[in-house]
Amino acid sequence: MAQLLKKSVKLALIQLACTADKAHNLSHARTKVLEATRAGAKIVVLPECFNSPYGTKYFPQYAEQLLPSPPTEDQSPTFHALSTLAKEAGVYLVGGSIPEKEAGFGSGGDKGDGQGKKLWNTSLTFGPQGELLGTHRKVHLFDIDIPGKIRFKESEVLSPGNKITFIDIPEYGKIAVAICYDIRFPELAMVAARKGAFLLLYPGAFNLTTGKLHWELQARGRAMDNQVFVGLCSPSRDMEAEYNAWGHSMVVDPNAEVLGQLDEKEGVLVQELVAGRIEEVRKGIPIYSQRRFDVYPDVSEGKVRYEE
Ligand SMILES: O=C(O)CCC(=O)C(=O)O
C-alpha cells in the first residue's frame, strides 16, 4: 500500500510573539518563516490569530474580507502577505488563523452587526507559488465557562465554519487543517485520518487553565487514536496581554510520542516527519484493520462536508 506520507519532510511550527500591531506581526512572521526555511522546513505553520490580539472584542476591528477570492490588498493585507511569503520562502505555509469578515460587515461588531453580516476564525494555506490551497473556518467555536478560571464565548461574535479541510500536497500527501478548539472533537480528526491525512495541523491558543490540563493530552490523543502526525502551533505567552496563551507548540508522532515541544517563549520548532513511520506504527498496533464497524458506525462513512 502507498505510504500516506510519500517522502520525509521537515515541519516548522512558529510560536510567534503576537502583538496588537498587525503590520509588525506580519513582518515578524516573515522573519520567523524565513528562519524556519533556512533550517530546511518545507511545511511551515503560524499560530491561531497570529496577526491580532486574541479576544472577541478585537475580532471586528482586525477582521479582513477574504471573499470574493482573491481579495484585494485593501480587503486583506494578510492574504497578500502570506501568499508573497509562501512564494519567497518556497514553502507550504499554513497561515495560522485570522478573523475574517463577510463582505459588507459594518463597524457594529457582532454577528448581527445590524445587517446580519458574519465574522469567522479562518485559516489560509498557501503553496510555494503563492497559490491559495485551502481555507478552513473554525468549525467548533470556543465557548467555555469554568467559574473562577476562564469564560470565553467566541459565538458572541463569530459564526462557525461548516466543513473538514484537506490540503493536498502532491509531493508529500494530504494534510488536514483545523483550529484550536476543533481538536477537542475526535470525530473531525478521525474522519480526516480515515480519509488519508498523514498530518493533522491545529493552529491554536489554549490558555493557562486548559493548556496545562489538555493541550498535550489532546495532541497525543488525536495522534494515538488515528496513528498520524499531529502539530499544534500556539502564539508565545504574553502575560501583559488580556489572553495568556499556553505556548508549548508541539509535534507528535503516529505513536503518540512527542517529537518536539517548545516552552512558553517565542521560538521555532523544526521537526522531521519520517516517511514510513505511520505504516510502521499501524503494523505494530493494527487498530486500522481491527475496527468493528459491525458494532459501531464508521464516522468517516457518514455525511461528511468538504465544502462550506
Ligand atoms: O479548548 C481549549 O481549552 C482552548 C481553545 C481555544 O483557546 C480556542 O479555541 O481558541
The ligand as a Gaussian input file, in Angstrom:
#p B3LYP/6-31G(d) Opt

LIG

0 1
 O      -10.054000      24.134000      24.118000
 C       -9.452000      24.914000      24.845000
 O       -9.240000      24.677000      26.013000
 C       -8.950000      26.208000      24.316000
 C       -9.498000      26.509000      22.977000
 C       -9.099000      27.830000      22.457000
 O       -8.410000      28.578000      23.080000
 C       -9.546000      28.227000      21.126000
 O      -10.326000      27.521000      20.500000
 O       -9.082000      29.265000      20.661000

